[in-house]
Amino acid sequence: MHTLYTHLKIYMSLFFCVFRSDFSDNENINLEVDFYIPKVLIKGNYKVDGIIAEFAVNGKGPYNISMTDVQGTLKINGHVIKEDEVEYFRVHKVSMQPDVGNMSIYFANLVNGNPELSAIAVTFFNQFWRVIYPEILPYADETFDKVLRNLINQATLKIPYNQLIPE
């Protein structure tokens, strides 16, 4: 499946509960953050071409996803790099497969050129999302990795490692 999301806006309140880490090996640093998000709204534009739960989708347009009671563990893996004699933390993998209490989606034009079938597909997803969610979670995890890795690296590659993680 090929997907592209643009003009992404996320509205949420986020609670971090537990933080676990292993800094014993600078070549393999692992962080785990348990989180809880009572309510989240994601809006933007999308383009998709592929199959979801044996249903062919090919469309583009605006979308939104509303979720409640989202919880899970954010796993971050990285290593220390050295630039100009200064050490920094570089993330090379982020993983997250959250549990969701409830979900509702809207994708305009999900089945390109067929608004009736698009409406049926969205209604079907909203009715059976608990069955479909495990099927799309690996794709979502890939997207989380791309987006969150980039965001985290934007911060950690500017702050020296000894200031980010004091001894």
NORTAPE-V490985 format. One record per run of one state. SS is the DSSP state (a for helix, b for strand, c for the rest). FROM is the first residue (numbers start at 0). TO is the last residue. Records with the same first field share a line. If there is no record, write none. Layout:
SS->FROM-TO ; FROM-TO
//
This chain:
c->0-0 ; 12-13 ; 22-27 ; 52-53 ; 83-84 ; 95-97 ; 99-100 ; 107-109 ; 111-113 ; 156-159 ; 164-166
b->1-11 ; 14-21 ; 28-51 ; 54-82 ; 85-94 ; 98-98 ; 101-106 ; 110-110
a->114-155 ; 160-163
//
